Amino acid sequence: MTNTESSLPGVRFIGSGSAVPDRVLTNQDLAQMVDTNDEWISSRTGIRERHIADGENDSVANLAAKAAQQAITAAGLQPENIDLIILSTSTSDDLFGTAGRVQKILGAERAVAFDLVAACSGFVFGLVTASQYIRTGVYKNVLLIGADVLSRWVDWQDRRTCILFGDGAGAVVLQSSSQNSLLGFEMRSDGKGNDLLNINYLGRSTFHPITMNGQEVYRFAVRRVPEVIEKSLHHAGLEVNDLDWLIMHQANQRIIDAVVNRFGIDPAKAVSNMGKYGNTSAASIPIALNEWVKADKIQKDNLIAIAGFGAGLSWGSAVFRWG
Ligand code: UT7
């Protein structure tokens, strides 16, 4: 199976943006809250600090809209040019969905807007979903946002999980084009692993804070992520050595290192910024992408593979050219 058919409209990546809350929580700060220390957190995860939402201003909708406005501006468009908004989030401000609030803040009055829930795979799944609307000729300009405020759902007394997560949002604008830059993708789910990572409904309008079997999720990621990257490269007719950049979900530096070793690629090609942001779930890939674009590291036509993985279990990868 190939993901690209030349007679169909193509997908181009024309802008990116990101936003994080101002408030920073360091490993030293966490050591005052739970029985942990900077050495354990940084050596086991690579995380040194994370940005944490502080009140209404840092809602999912506000962070998402900030990232989105940057992406729209970078794309040279206006909010009213956007046809479709997909907000990938698992931490909605409203269980009915947050995409409508983002649409309202942006003033993207022509757009249809909806949420997509796929945890830390949300940006990859959102990209594939967005691309289907473009490839079928239904929509021209699509805004894709990954945004999560997991700090709301963390048990701040559970040292196994509270050290991992940060809050933020990242966005890209995709546009219909005669050239197709989304060259391959692969998405997977395994519901047998559903109980490994959850924010479960408890009853009477309450949810249990995040629970995770860290070791099992780690093993799953190291085994499954390389497979899915290889599949998406295969669909694109490319090999891992063709890549300029690998942007994996920023969950743990050791997971990135394991995948880099497995492929034997230059570690400098594997984008990593989790030291500053922690695991921002659906936002981690687009925040990293935007940071590398803004720093002029990612250049037009660079070949990029992204890979997300997490609750569901779900995992997926996409290969595309930037710009
Ligand atoms: O975004 C979704 C995807 N999520 C992931 O990819 C997460 C994947 N998992 C991981 O990244 C790792 O499993 C963790 C970073 C969560 C944990 O690292 P680990 O090397 O698997 O540690 P562990 O859970 O095996 O714990 C080792 C020890 C335990 O002590 P004992 O039982 O050996 O005495 C823990 O109680 O470390 C202890 N520990 C801590 N110690 C200090 C657990 N958390 C902490 C902590 N500070 N924060």
Residues whose N, C-alpha, C, O or C-beta is under 5 A from the ligand:
A	BS01	UT7	D35 T36 N37 W40 R44 T45 C120 R159 R160 I163 G214 Q215 V217 Y218 A221 A251 N252 N279 F309 G310
